Each structure stands twice: as C-alpha cells, then as structure tokens.
Amino acid sequence: MTDDIMSLLATLPKFKGPHLLSLTSGEKPISFGTKIKAELDRRMLVRLQALARERGQDPAEAQLPHFVNHDLRRTVRSRWDKPTV
C-alpha cells in the first residue's frame, strides 16, 4: 500500500479488536466469501476499464489478474509490519 493509504488508515476510528476489516468492531476479521469476492472482482474490473478509457485504450482489453483473498491479507500484513514515520 502507498504511504497515502497508510496515512488514511491511521485516521480511521480504532476498533476493540485488531482487525480493520470487521463486522464485529474488530474482534473478528470479515469473511470474504464467494459472493463478496465476485463483487470485488466486478468492481475492480469496472475501475480498470474506466482507467483504460481514460488512457484511450480499448476497455474490453482490460483484465483483472487472478488473485485469491489470501493475497489481500498478505499484502496488507506485509505493509503493516513496516514502521511508518
């Protein structure tokens, strides 16, 4: 994640537990089931297509690289382990 995103996350209200993506005030992590992942993929593809249009490219050629939910966790966790100034 970029430093701007990390700064934004630092301004969010603190939960009771350690989990940022939670439906239980941070006590338990949110579960990204099949429906949620499908919606996330759809929204990301729509955004990629919009970016392609802005660049003057064919939006039909925009592709979302394959990833699994665990990839998101791994990316966030690796960034969280790095101290910020």
C-alpha positions in Angstrom: 0.0 0.0 0.0 1.1 3.5 -0.6 2.0 6.0 2.1 -1.1 7.9 1.4 -3.3 4.9 2.0 -1.4 4.1 5.2 -2.0 7.7 6.4 -5.7 7.4 5.6 -5.9 4.1 7.6 -4.2 5.8 10.5 -7.1 8.3 10.7 -9.8 5.6 11.0 -11.5 5.1 14.3 -9.9 2.3 16.4 -11.9 -0.9 17.0 -12.0 -3.0 20.1 -10.0 -5.7 18.3 -7.1 -5.8 15.9 -9.0 -6.4 12.7 -9.6 -3.4 10.3 -12.0 -5.3 8.0 -14.6 -6.5 10.5 -18.3 -6.6 11.2 -17.7 -7.1 14.9 -15.8 -3.9 15.9 -12.5 -5.5 15.0 -12.9 -8.6 17.2 -13.1 -11.0 14.3 -12.0 -10.5 10.7 -14.6 -10.2 8.0 -15.0 -13.3 5.9 -14.6 -12.8 2.2 -16.9 -15.4 0.8 -17.6 -16.2 -2.8 -20.2 -13.6 -3.3 -18.1 -10.8 -1.8 -15.1 -11.8 -3.8 -17.2 -11.9 -7.0 -18.4 -8.4 -6.3 -14.9 -7.1 -5.5 -13.7 -8.6 -8.8 -16.6 -7.0 -10.7 -15.9 -3.5 -9.2 -12.2 -3.8 -9.8 -12.7 -4.7 -13.4 -15.1 -1.8 -13.9 -12.4 0.5 -12.5 -9.7 -1.0 -14.7 -12.0 -0.5 -17.7 -12.6 3.2 -16.8 -8.8 3.7 -16.5 -8.3 2.1 -19.9 -10.9 4.5 -21.4 -9.1 7.5 -19.8 -5.9 6.4 -21.4 -7.5 6.0 -24.8 -7.3 2.2 -24.7 -9.9 -0.4 -25.5 -11.7 -1.1 -22.2 -12.6 -4.6 -23.4 -9.0 -5.5 -23.2 -8.7 -4.6 -19.5 -8.1 -7.7 -17.5 -8.0 -8.3 -13.8 -5.1 -10.5 -12.8 -6.1 -13.6 -10.9 -5.8 -13.3 -7.1 -7.2 -15.0 -4.1 -8.5 -13.5 -0.8 -5.3 -14.5 1.0 -3.3 -12.3 -1.4 -5.1 -9.3 0.0 -4.3 -10.3 3.6 -0.6 -11.0 2.7 -0.3 -7.6 1.0 -1.8 -5.7 3.9 0.1 -7.6 6.5 3.5 -7.1 4.9 2.9 -3.4 4.7 1.7 -3.2 8.3 4.9 -4.9 9.5 6.9 -1.9 8.2 7.2 1.0 10.6 5.8 4.3 9.4 7.2 7.8 10.2 
